[in-house]
Amino acid sequence: MSLIEKLNWRYATKKFDKTKKLSPLQLEELLHAVHLSPAATGVQSYKVIVVEDAATRAKLQQAAYGQAQVADASQLIVFAAETNLDTQYVKNFIDHVAKTRGIDRANLAGYEQMINGNINGMTEQQRIAWAKEQAHIALGVLLTSAAELGIDACPMGGFSAPQFDEILGLKEKGLTTAVIAAIGFRAEDDAYGKLKKVRKPEEEMFIHI
Ligand SMILES: Cc1cc2nc3c(=O)[nH]c(=O)nc-3n(C[C@H](O)[C@H](O)[C@H](O)COP(=O)(O)O)c2cc1C
């Protein structure tokens, strides 16, 4: 299949085949792809939680308006934004850049200053919203990568973030739930899999200047 055929193949899966699980290799590859997601200023201001435990997922399903995908999919992926973005967080990031690229840390002072300026110019709420934006980019990478790998997924925003945070113990980790995705394999009788894609006409979406 071409890329466009794969993107047409994928859909927000409502009914997963409970008997089908991702192989460890499929999960690993999908997570590797998510790990490579780009982020503004390079700061990956979120963590990705892979939930397999059935009892936890039963609780999360209740916190997601009973949506079956949460419990029935192979795994539930929770993208959780950092709530403590501060100069220490940025310092750790810059240390990591210096080490990874073998750069003298002093040469990254301007970069560090730019990121701190960006973060310090925001209110706490804006910082969390910014961190959540980065998590949504990772969600996009997950959806496209899953399609490439022949894995089904359902992106989901229909859940109570405070309840998710509580169930997963995220507050103490300095995290809050941004968005989630169920991953696995579609049930043959998922009616949504047979529906035509609805997208606005390309001429309404794209502006060429
Ligand atoms: C951020 C986001 C949140 C979504 N939340 C839900 C959700 O809670 N439950 C659900 O069944 N689908 C959810 N969807 C799926 C969309 O409804 C779906 O992607 C859209 O209708 C386009 O259809 P397609 O993905 O099947 O092509 C969400 C999609 C996105 C991108």
The ligand as an SDF file (V2000), in Angstrom:
LIG
                    3D

 31 33  0  0  0  0  0  0  0  0999 V2000
   -7.5960   14.6220   19.5880 C   0  0  0  0  0  0  0  0  0  0  0  0
   -8.6340   13.6290   19.1620 C   0  0  0  0  0  0  0  0  0  0  0  0
   -9.5750   13.1980   20.0930 C   0  0  0  0  0  0  0  0  0  0  0  0
  -10.5070   12.2220   19.7270 C   0  0  0  0  0  0  0  0  0  0  0  0
  -11.3580   11.7120   20.6860 N   0  0  0  0  0  0  0  0  0  0  0  0
  -12.0990   10.6170   20.3770 C   0  0  0  0  0  0  0  0  0  0  0  0
  -12.8050    9.9230   21.3990 C   0  0  0  0  0  0  0  0  0  0  0  0
  -12.7800   10.2750   22.5670 O   0  0  0  0  0  0  0  0  0  0  0  0
  -13.5010    8.8260   21.0280 N   0  0  0  0  0  0  0  0  0  0  0  0
  -13.5390    8.3580   19.7440 C   0  0  0  0  0  0  0  0  0  0  0  0
  -14.1740    7.3200   19.4890 O   0  0  0  0  0  0  0  0  0  0  0  0
  -12.8790    9.0020   18.7620 N   0  0  0  0  0  0  0  0  0  0  0  0
  -12.1610   10.1000   19.0460 C   0  0  0  0  0  0  0  0  0  0  0  0
  -11.4290   10.7350   18.0640 N   0  0  0  0  0  0  0  0  0  0  0  0
  -11.5000   10.2230   16.6840 C   0  0  0  0  0  0  0  0  0  0  0  0
  -12.1100   11.2200   15.6940 C   0  0  0  0  0  0  0  0  0  0  0  0
  -13.4830   11.3080   15.8890 O   0  0  0  0  0  0  0  0  0  0  0  0
  -11.7370   10.7500   14.2960 C   0  0  0  0  0  0  0  0  0  0  0  0
  -10.3420   10.7460   14.1800 O   0  0  0  0  0  0  0  0  0  0  0  0
  -12.3330   11.6600   13.2110 C   0  0  0  0  0  0  0  0  0  0  0  0
  -13.7250   11.5640   13.2080 O   0  0  0  0  0  0  0  0  0  0  0  0
  -11.8020   11.3040   11.8210 C   0  0  0  0  0  0  0  0  0  0  0  0
  -12.0780    9.9690   11.5110 O   0  0  0  0  0  0  0  0  0  0  0  0
  -10.9450    8.8920   11.2030 P   0  0  0  0  0  0  0  0  0  0  0  0
   -9.8610    9.0580   12.2400 O   0  0  0  0  0  0  0  0  0  0  0  0
  -11.6640    7.5690   11.3710 O   0  0  0  0  0  0  0  0  0  0  0  0
  -10.4400    9.1190    9.8260 O   0  0  0  0  0  0  0  0  0  0  0  0
  -10.5310   11.7220   18.4020 C   0  0  0  0  0  0  0  0  0  0  0  0
   -9.5940   12.2100   17.4700 C   0  0  0  0  0  0  0  0  0  0  0  0
   -8.6480   13.1230   17.8470 C   0  0  0  0  0  0  0  0  0  0  0  0
   -7.6180   13.5530   16.8260 C   0  0  0  0  0  0  0  0  0  0  0  0
  1  2  1  0
  2  3  1  0
  2 30  2  0
  3  4  2  0
  4  5  1  0
  4 28  1  0
  5  6  2  0
  6  7  1  0
  6 13  1  0
  7  8  2  0
  7  9  1  0
  9 10  1  0
 10 11  2  0
 10 12  1  0
 12 13  2  0
 13 14  1  0
 14 15  1  0
 14 28  1  0
 15 16  1  0
 16 17  1  0
 16 18  1  0
 18 19  1  0
 18 20  1  0
 20 21  1  0
 20 22  1  0
 22 23  1  0
 23 24  1  0
 24 25  2  0
 24 26  1  0
 24 27  1  0
 28 29  2  0
 29 30  1  0
 30 31  1  0
M  END
$$$$
